[in-house]
Amino acid sequence: MTQRYLVVFEKSPLNYSSFAPDVLGCVSAGDTLDEARSNMAEALRFHFDGMLEDGDQIPEAVTTAYDFAEEDPEHGVEHCVVEWLAIELPVPPAELAARPGRRHGDERVHG
């Protein structure tokens, strides 16, 4: 299943940093906006995999806007880009085990 998360990309003099307000603790960066976008998608997938391994639920994407009123102008951000980032969510282990066609010890799913 794919879920769209709102992501804020902040341009600083050196690079872009990014975060998703709905996914606390998951941040990324890149030299360009395209690299930051790709790195953030990878960071979200990695973060979600870790959450499932720890038995945590993946947060729902509920944020539809971001309020910049509390941003500190001394923070060094030149400008921001706010976009939706589509992320393929991992399948929880219990759901994966219940799918037909799964072989013992094999994470591939047929069906």
Stockholm file with secondary structure:
# STOCKHOLM 1.0

chainA/1-111         MTQRYLVVFEKSPLNYSSFAPDVLGCVSAGDTLDEARSNMAEALRFHFDGMLEDGDQIPEAVTTAYDFAEEDPEHGVEHCVVEWLAIELPVPPAELAARPGRRHGDERVHG
#=GR chainA/1-111 SS CEEEEEEEEEECSSCEEEECTTSTTCEEEESSHHHHHHHHHHHHHHHHHHHHHTTCCCCCCCCCCCCGGGCCGGGCCCEEEEEEEEEECCCCHHHHHHSTTCCTTCCCCCC
#=GC SS_cons         CEEEEEEEEEECSSCEEEECTTSTTCEEEESSHHHHHHHHHHHHHHHHHHHHHTTCCCCCCCCCCCCGGGCCGGGCCCEEEEEEEEEECCCCHHHHHHSTTCCTTCCCCCC
//
